[in-house]
Amino acid sequence: HPGQVLDVVHGDFHRDPMAIVERIYRFIGISLDDATRTAMMRRAKEKPELAHGVHRYDITEFGMTEDEVRAPFGEYIANFGLN
């Protein structure tokens, strides 16, 4: 759905959260005011979601293989270089 869906790579968000937030705001046509920008920058610096470590999952714990999970999304993965 070109122009209707904005794809955001989670890793990109963690590398440069404000660039992604600004991209989202542009995509939906909303201005990012200074107060909101400042609050979001402060929140991004705090990163409480990382306070307890990084979550790692093993797909085999769910009785699946990586190939089974990736198969339906093959074109999407290739399109965005998400190998």
N, C-alpha and C positions, 0 to 999 in steps of 0.2 A: 504494500500500500504506500507507494512513494508519495511523500508530502503529507501523509496522514499519521505515520508512525515514526518516532525518533528512536533509533537504536542507540543504547548507551552501554559501553563495555564497563563492567564493574571495576576492573583494574584501572581503567582510565580515570574513573571517579575518585579512586583513592590516591592516584598520582597527582591529580590537579582538580580537586573538587569544585573550585569556583569557576574554572573554565567550562566544566560540564554543566553547572547550574546556569551559567550565562547562556550556554548553548540551548538549554531547555527553555529558558525564558524567551529567547529569540524565536525559537521554534513555535511556541504557543502565542507569540505576539504580545507579551507582557513586559513592561519596563521593570527593571530591577532597581528599586530606589536605594539610596545610600544607607538608610537605616536597616533595611532588609539585608543588603550586601554585608554590612558590618556584623550583623547578628549571625549570618551564615558563616562568615569567615571565622568568627569566634567559636562557633560550634564545630567547624571543621578542625580547628586547632586542638580542641578538647578531645576529640575522638574517643569518647567513652566506650564505644562498641569494641575497641581494641584492648580495653583494659584487662580482659580475661583471656587474652591470647587469640590465636587464629584458629578458626574452625576448619578441620580437615575431615573429609568424608571418604569412605571407601565404598564404591558402588557395589562391590561384591557382598557387602553387608545387607544389601537389599535384593540379593539373588539375581543380579544383572551383570552383564559385561559392559565395558566401555563402548564397544561397537554397537550393542543393542540400544544404548542411550543416545549415541551420536547419529545413528542411521536416519531417523526422521528429520534431523536438523542439518544434514550433510551440506546442502546448498547454502544455508545460512552461515554455517561455520566457515565454508570456503569463501563466501562473499566478504566476510569480515576478518578473515585471517585468524580465526580463533582456534588454531590447532592446539 
